[in-house]
Every structure is written in structure tokens, then in C-alpha cells.
Amino acid sequence: MGPDHPVRVTADGDIRFLPVTAPSKRDPNEIIEVYVTEEEHEALLSVTIFFDWHLDVIKAAEVTEDGMMFKGKRSLIDDLAGWAANEANHVTRSGKSRRRAGLLNDACDAIEDALR
């Protein structure tokens, strides 16, 4: 991995190398893999405004060396990203839990990175 390899920095300051894939034609049926930490995964599972089909994708996550990976059609992951961002914004504005807000924001960043 060279200096131009894309990375993401988590709320804890961990550096995550992002998968490099060929440019997408934005096919809504393309399968997208999303990599998150175990804590980000738990934060996503706590989102109460997700539909069942969002939760099914998140619950089906597989354990990887770097945390958790869930996958789904681009259209579903894109929709999930919007709901997750909504929850992250709500938690941030309410000031309820900075830790949870940070984890949700990091998870949203990971989802958005996967959709690029």
C-alpha cells in the first residue's frame, strides 16, 4: 500500500485502510461490502429507525481481521447510509452520548467510503 492508498481515521484514532476497487457504474444491484469496527457495528445495531431489511444486512455481518463486514445491494446500502446519518445527527444534536455519536459518524463514513 502506497502513500495514495485511501484510509479512514476512526474516533479512537485508528487508521483503517480502505479497499480499492474498480470504478463503479453505480449499478443499484451491485453488491457493496462495508467494513466497520465491532463498536461501530454495535452502534449500528442500536439504531431504532432502521427498517427490518436494514437490520437483516447489519446482523448478517461477518467477523474479519479488522472488525466486521456486512454487504448488500448498492441501493440498500445507500438507503441504510441515509438512515444511519439521520440517527448520528440526532444523537449529536441531542448531546446524549458523544461516544455513540462518534461511533455512528465513523460507521457512516465507512458506509459512504464503501459506496464511492
C-alpha angles and dihedrals in degrees: 000000000000134000091273094056109120117248138180125210115214126215088263091056095253115148115227121194110221124222114258113222136171116271112278127231086217093250105180089217094053111121111241123198117211121197119202136160119260090253092051088049091053090049090053091050088056093059106114098192096064119112118238092258090057091051092046089059093046093045090052091061117137125222113246134178089265100042128279134346127197127176141193144144114308091244092054094044090048090052091046089052091058094051092045091051090049091054092045091052092048093051091046094050094045092052090219098135125001090189094054091043090052092049092049091048090050090049089050090051090051091050092048090048090053091050093055 
